[in-house]
Amino acid sequence: MTTNFQGRDEVKMPLVTVILPCYNAELYVEEAVLSIMNQTYTNLEILVIDDCSNDDTNSILKRLSMEDSRIRLIRNEQNLRLVKTLNKGIDEARGMFIARMDADDVSLPERIEKQMDLMLSNPDVDLCGTSYSIIDGIGNKLKTEVKVPSTCEEIKTALLFTCPMGHPTVLFRKEKIQSLGSYDENMINIEDYELWLRVALKGKMVNLQNPLLKYRWHGENISILGRDVKRNSVNLAISKNSEYGFIEKYRELHLKMILAEWNYSINELRSFNLWKKELATHVDDLDAFVKVFDSYYSLTMLCVIKNKNSLKIKLFAFFNILRIKPIYTFQHFFNKI
């Protein structure tokens, strides 16, 4: 059987298991599953795990499974919640490669094809994400593209400040992720970020710049709920992965970077300036380190705006930015204001 996956025979197309956990997703789950059923890469196992939904989700999934033999529907006996369900999916997966998908998002038709093309051409890459767009609850596009860092070095640097990979966009090698222990079930609301730290330490990850997934933003996303829990989880993630290069005395600064909890004070600017110097010894790629400066510029400008009557803040920010030449020119700084 031939496919449109660049003319390859299906026998040469490794099986990809798409793990799609669902809980009370009746409004969106059909569109999500159909977007996987309609992928140009056809050698798929669509592993849909219903986490004890009490709405019409399960009946929708049963109907879809009758339409496509690639769908394998599992219903948890009790509500396991997301992280345990994901680990169950990894254990159950029959494919050498696993793609993530959420029940309220939409994958573009060529998503899996483009990711597998990269993975098969680069056997040293363990995990591949993509850029993505953002839609609202009824499918209207809110943002055309969310840019993500592309190279492994850029992703490692970005991990110091944010989660640089869209969780529902990733595709990874099952064996590699299992060798790292899969998702840590203690990392509530931040299981992806903590796993990416481990991958960054022990493997290679990249992002495709193509926006290949529509991420649905409807106010009930798990990723925007439970801020206190998320903060505790980030703290645990940093502790667990201390070898990644996080410096203990800057732990609180890192938490502020991840969770956007800045006070925009001169003390924070001083701390960031010191931390930036420490980071410079760990980052080899100049283009990647520019992202650190981008964060510093943002913090500096917000600090100046919030403290617009403080000459001390303005002078401190001005002379700090002068000192980072030649990486950024004086003219470049003013272009960013």
VOFI-107122 format. One line per 3 residues: number of its first residue (from 1); their letters; for each residue y, x, z of C-alpha. Coordinates in steps of 0.02 Angstrom, whole numbers, m for minus. Layout:
# VOFI-107122
NUM	a	Y X Z ~ ...
END
This chain:
# VOFI-107122
1	mtt	0 0 0 ~ 169 72 m46 ~ 332 41 44
4	nfq	515 72 13 ~ 514 210 145 ~ 566 340 18
7	grd	411 302 m86 ~ 287 360 46 ~ 115 282 65
10	evk	97 183 224 ~ m48 293 277 ~ 80 436 288
13	mpl	199 331 390 ~ 162 358 576 ~ 149 201 680
16	vtv	309 161 774 ~ 300 48 925 ~ 460 m50 954
19	ilp	471 m97 1138 ~ 572 m256 1162 ~ 581 m319 1343
22	cyn	640 m500 1364 ~ 699 m605 1509 ~ 778 m776 1482
25	ael	839 m724 1311 ~ 817 m888 1216 ~ 992 m879 1141
28	yve	968 m712 1054 ~ 786 m658 1054 ~ 738 m733 886
31	eav	878 m641 795 ~ 830 m480 885 ~ 645 m491 840
34	lsi	683 m542 660 ~ 792 m388 641 ~ 639 m282 682
37	mnq	521 m385 574 ~ 639 m354 427 ~ 646 m164 444
40	tyt	623 m62 285 ~ 503 48 384 ~ 353 m67 394
43	nle	218 23 492 ~ 270 m53 658 ~ 195 m121 815
46	ilv	322 m243 885 ~ 280 m243 1070 ~ 374 m388 1149
49	idd	358 m401 1338 ~ 415 m564 1418 ~ 463 m526 1598
52	csn	421 m701 1665 ~ 559 m795 1576 ~ 586 m974 1635
55	ddt	681 m1034 1482 ~ 619 m1058 1303 ~ 598 m871 1269
58	nsi	408 m869 1275 ~ 384 m1015 1155 ~ 502 m933 1030
61	lkr	403 m771 1043 ~ 237 m859 1020 ~ 301 m942 863
64	lsm	363 m777 792 ~ 198 m690 834 ~ 110 m820 726
67	eds	221 m769 580 ~ 195 m580 593 ~ 32 m495 644
70	rir	128 m339 696 ~ 197 m430 847 ~ 100 m402 1008
73	lir	161 m518 1144 ~ 133 m476 1327 ~ 192 m584 1472
76	neq	210 m502 1642 ~ 118 m591 1782 ~ 271 m567 1891
79	nlr	451 m517 1859 ~ 448 m327 1852 ~ 629 m305 1794
82	lvk	684 m187 1658 ~ 632 m11 1709 ~ 454 m54 1759
85	tln	437 m160 1604 ~ 493 m14 1496 ~ 365 102 1576
88	kgi	232 m29 1551 ~ 282 m37 1367 ~ 269 152 1348
91	dea	94 150 1423 ~ 42 5 1312 ~ 117 75 1152
94	rgm	m7 121 1015 ~ 119 218 911 ~ 155 405 917
97	fia	339 357 909 ~ 429 228 1015 ~ 590 137 972
100	rmd	692 42 1100 ~ 766 m129 1067 ~ 850 m258 1178
103	add	824 m445 1163 ~ 1007 m482 1130 ~ 1047 m345 1002
106	vsl	1021 m333 814 ~ 949 m183 721 ~ 1008 m153 544
109	per	867 m155 415 ~ 864 34 385 ~ 877 85 567
112	iek	695 139 596 ~ 680 214 422 ~ 830 328 446
115	qmd	775 380 620 ~ 598 417 565 ~ 660 513 415
118	lml	753 627 535 ~ 609 640 659 ~ 480 683 526
121	snp	596 811 447 ~ 636 891 616 ~ 480 908 723
124	dvd	580 996 859 ~ 683 838 892 ~ 612 732 1033
127	lcg	735 588 1038 ~ 854 512 909 ~ 991 385 941
130	tsy	1122 312 825 ~ 1300 255 821 ~ 1322 66 843
133	sii	1445 m77 826 ~ 1486 m208 958 ~ 1474 m396 933
136	dgi	1512 m542 1047 ~ 1398 m682 1103 ~ 1411 m775 937
139	gnk	1398 m622 826 ~ 1581 m585 790 ~ 1613 m399 773
142	lkt	1721 m332 915 ~ 1714 m149 866 ~ 1660 m82 698
145	evk	1584 79 764 ~ 1558 166 931 ~ 1559 352 894
148	vps	1427 457 979 ~ 1407 647 985 ~ 1284 705 853
151	tce	1211 876 896 ~ 1105 919 1046 ~ 1239 1036 1113
154	eik	1372 902 1098 ~ 1260 775 1185 ~ 1224 896 1328
157	tal	1409 922 1354 ~ 1447 736 1343 ~ 1314 702 1476
160	lft	1433 783 1600 ~ 1554 640 1573 ~ 1464 487 1508
163	cpm	1302 418 1438 ~ 1316 477 1256 ~ 1168 382 1183
166	ghp	1156 195 1159 ~ 996 149 1250 ~ 938 13 1128
169	tvl	967 132 981 ~ 846 270 1032 ~ 681 319 951
172	frk	574 453 1035 ~ 407 541 1034 ~ 292 451 1157
175	eki	201 609 1210 ~ 362 700 1253 ~ 435 560 1358
178	qsl	271 535 1451 ~ 262 721 1486 ~ 432 705 1571
181	gsy	370 560 1679 ~ 446 417 1577 ~ 584 316 1660
184	den	618 344 1845 ~ 598 173 1925 ~ 721 219 2064
187	min	863 236 1939 ~ 921 55 1936 ~ 1050 19 1799
190	ied	1054 201 1746 ~ 874 237 1700 ~ 925 291 1525
193	yel	1059 415 1582 ~ 941 500 1704 ~ 803 513 1573
196	wlr	924 589 1447 ~ 964 723 1576 ~ 780 770 1583
199	val	764 768 1394 ~ 918 880 1381 ~ 837 1005 1500
202	kgk	665 1008 1421 ~ 688 953 1241 ~ 804 914 1096
205	mvn	901 755 1060 ~ 1018 703 919 ~ 1120 552 864
208	lqn	1137 486 688 ~ 1317 443 647 ~ 1267 287 550
211	pll	1303 127 651 ~ 1125 58 641 ~ 1128 m69 783
214	kyr	1239 m213 835 ~ 1259 m208 1023 ~ 1296 m379 1094
217	whg	1429 m389 1229 ~ 1425 m555 1318 ~ 1472 m518 1498
220	eni	1296 m527 1569 ~ 1232 m359 1508 ~ 1135 m265 1641
223	sil	1234 m107 1602 ~ 1397 m184 1665 ~ 1327 m262 1824
226	grd	1296 m188 1997 ~ 1431 m52 2007 ~ 1385 4 2184
229	vkr	1201 15 2137 ~ 1248 111 1980 ~ 1352 235 2079
232	nsv	1207 269 2197 ~ 1092 291 2048 ~ 1208 416 1964
235	nla	1212 513 2127 ~ 1022 516 2131 ~ 1014 568 1949
238	isk	1130 716 1981 ~ 1027 769 2133 ~ 863 757 2038
241	nse	927 858 1891 ~ 1031 989 1981 ~ 965 1126 1865
244	ygf	1061 1042 1723 ~ 1213 1139 1781 ~ 1300 1016 1896
247	iek	1391 1113 2030 ~ 1372 1037 2202 ~ 1554 1056 2253
250	yre	1605 955 2098 ~ 1479 815 2126 ~ 1612 687 2174
253	lhl	1716 738 2024 ~ 1568 709 1910 ~ 1539 537 1985
256	kmi	1719 493 1949 ~ 1699 551 1769 ~ 1543 446 1742
259	lae	1606 289 1829 ~ 1792 300 1784 ~ 1847 298 1967
262	wny	2000 410 1949 ~ 2149 405 2066 ~ 2248 512 1942
265	sin	2310 633 2075 ~ 2363 814 2064 ~ 2213 862 2172
268	elr	2096 786 2043 ~ 2184 883 1906 ~ 2163 1045 2005
271	sfn	1979 1009 2036 ~ 1949 968 1854 ~ 2037 1127 1801
274	lwk	1921 1231 1911 ~ 1768 1136 1854 ~ 1818 1158 1673
277	kel	1818 1347 1698 ~ 1643 1339 1773 ~ 1581 1231 1629
280	ath	1648 1356 1502 ~ 1515 1480 1559 ~ 1376 1354 1520
283	vdd	1432 1290 1350 ~ 1407 1401 1198 ~ 1464 1283 1060
286	lda	1653 1277 1043 ~ 1654 1110 954 ~ 1553 1034 1096
289	fvk	1670 1105 1227 ~ 1819 1025 1139 ~ 1751 861 1206
292	vfd	1779 928 1381 ~ 1961 960 1337 ~ 1975 785 1264
295	syy	1924 715 1433 ~ 2048 831 1517 ~ 2188 772 1403
298	slt	2147 591 1441 ~ 2147 622 1628 ~ 2308 724 1617
301	mlc	2402 595 1515 ~ 2348 451 1628 ~ 2396 555 1779
304	vik	2569 587 1707 ~ 2591 403 1658 ~ 2540 340 1830
307	nkn	2651 467 1917 ~ 2793 461 1790 ~ 2925 501 1922
310	slk	2836 657 1986 ~ 2907 817 1913 ~ 2770 914 2003
313	ikl	2634 821 1908 ~ 2723 844 1741 ~ 2746 1031 1765
316	faf	2568 1056 1825 ~ 2498 962 1674 ~ 2615 1050 1553
319	fni	2571 1228 1607 ~ 2385 1191 1619 ~ 2384 1132 1439
322	lri	2481 1286 1385 ~ 2345 1395 1460 ~ 2202 1324 1356
325	kpi	2266 1404 1195 ~ 2200 1460 1072 ~ 2066 1324 1076
328	ytf	2200 1192 1061 ~ 2371 1231 991 ~ 2531 1173 1071
331	qhf	2564 1064 918 ~ 2391 984 932 ~ 2430 933 1110
334	fnk	2589 843 1060 ~ 2499 758 916 ~ 2381 680 1044
337	i	2519 608 1152
END
